[in-house]
Amino acid sequence: MPRPSVREQLVEAAVECFHTTGFNGTGIQDIARTAGVPKGSVYNHFASKEALAAEVMDRYAVSRRLDMLRDGSLAPAPRLRAHFRYLAEDLARFDYRRGCLFGNFGTELANQSTALRDDVDARLTSWTTAVTAVLTEARTAGALTTPLPPERLGPFLVDAWEGAVLRAKVTRDRAPLDGFFTVLDTLLT
């Protein structure tokens, strides 16, 4: 009789461990213990810790809800605000202790793993592209008040958000995010 798959348990445990102690601070044994499975189970499902981290980023990317940015039922400006509010609420759920997994992996692993660095960069680029598309719609709708082109403003907003998230993680409060929203609100009508 085949053994039941514990892949989902391992991915969920890895998300928790990576958020709590980072990639380097998390061992395979930590992930297995958190999942409640033997250590060998990790290698039955993943070729390496790096491969598991890639799967974690896939899951995390879905939870960032980029689909909200493509929801044409909302006007562009409210859609962009709603997306960032959703992300802010997610950070608040964990008392600002977790930060953004892309930002966490990016700062921790950029000089250690080309594969994970490239994966993080691709995720941030995809998000930037989606934000820029909404800003372009906002410009067309007359809701973007700055003369900065969306192609410059989109990357700036994603980078500013990541910086605000890092600062919120350090201070363990919402103030840096509030600063981000204050600036965002000056850009959009």
N, C-alpha and C positions, 0 to 999 in steps of 0.2 A: 504494500500500500504506500503511495507516495506521501511524503511529508507535506504538511500544509505550509503554504508560503507565508513568510513573516515579513515580506518586503515592505508592506505598508507600515507595519510597526517600526521597522528600522528607519524608514524615511521620517516618520513623525518623531522618533526619538532623536534622530540626527538634527532635525530642525531645532528641537529644544536644546540639545547640547551645543550646537554651533552658536545659537543665540546667547546662551548662558556663558560659555567659556571660550568661544571662538574656535576656529578650525584647528589651530596649533595646540590649544589647550584641551582639546577633545581627543581622546584615544578611542580606538575601535572597541576596547573593553567598556568604556563609558557609554558608548552608543548601545552596545549589546545589553548592558545592565539596565539602562533606561528603558529599552524595549522589552526587557524580561525574557531574553533569549540567550542561548549560548553564543560565545564570541565567533565561533565558526560559521554561524548563520549569516554573519555580515558578508563573509567571503563567498558564501553560496549564492548571494544575490548581487554582489558588486565586486568588480575586479580590484578596487582600491578605495581608500578613503576619498580620494579625489573624484572617483566616479560617483560615489555616494553624494558628495558635495554638489556635483553637476545635477544630479536628480533633485536634490534639495532646492537648488536654484530654479529648476523647472517649476516645481510646486510653488515656490515663493513668487515667481513671476506671475502665475495665475492669480495669486492672492492680492496682487497689486492693482488688479482690476483696470487694466488699460482699456478694456471694453467700454468703460464709462466714458472715456474720451471720444469714442466713436458713436455714442448714443445721440442720434440726430433729433430725438424728441425734446431735448433741452437746447436752448440757445447756447452759443459757444462760451460766453463769459460765465454763466451759471454752471455750465458743464465742467469747465476747468476748475472753478472754485469747489464744486461738489467732489471732484476727484481728489484734490488736495485735502479737503475736509475729511474724506474717507480715510486717507492715509494718516492724518493727524489723530483721528479717533482710534485707529489701530495702535498707534504708538501709546496713546493714553491708556488703552486696555492693559498694557504691561508697565504702567508707571514710568514710561520713557526709559526703561532699562535696556531694551533690546536694540533699539536703533533700526536701521535698514540693513538687511542681510547683504544686499549688493554693496552698500557702502562699507559695511564691516569686513566683508571678504576683500573688497578692493584695497582697503588700507592695510589689511593684514597680509594679503597674499600676492600683491602686485609684483613684488620682487622675488617670489618663491616659485610660483607656478604660472607658466605661460598659458597653459590651457584654461585655468580658472580666471586669470587676468583677462584673457580674450573673451571668456564667457560673460564676465561681469561687464566688460566694455560693450559687448553686443546687447546685453539687457538694457544698459543705460542709453545706448544709442537708439534702441527701439522705442523706449519711453520718450526720449527727446524728440524723435520723429513724430510721435503721436501728439505730444504737447505742441510742437510747432504747427502741426496741421490744424489744431483747434485755434491757435493764435491767428493763423491765416484766415480761418473762417470768421474769427472775431474782427479782424481788420476789414474784411469784405462787408460785414454787418455794421461796421462803424462803432464797434464796441471796444476797440483797442486804441487807447488814447495817446500812447507814446509814438514818436516818429521812428523808433527802433524797428527794424524789420523783424518779422517773426522768426526768420532763420538765425538771427542773433539772439533774440529774446528767449526762444525755446531752450537752447542749451544753457543760457544763464539761469532760467527758472529751475531747471532740473539740478544744476550745480548748486544753486542757492538753497534749494530744498534739502539736498544731501548735507550741506553745511549746517543748516538749521537743525536737522535731525541729529547730527553728531553733537552739536552744542546742547540740544535737549537731553541727549543721553548723558552728557557730562553733568549738566545742572539738575537733571531729574525733574524738570518742569517744562511747561508749555511755552514759556516766554519767547524762546527763539522762534518757535512756530508762529506765534502771534506777530512777531516782527516780519516774518515772511508774508503773512496774510495782509499786513498793513501795506507793504510794498505792492503786492499783487493787486490789491483793491485800488491803488492809485493808477495802475496801468489799464484797468478795465472799467467800462461803464456799465 
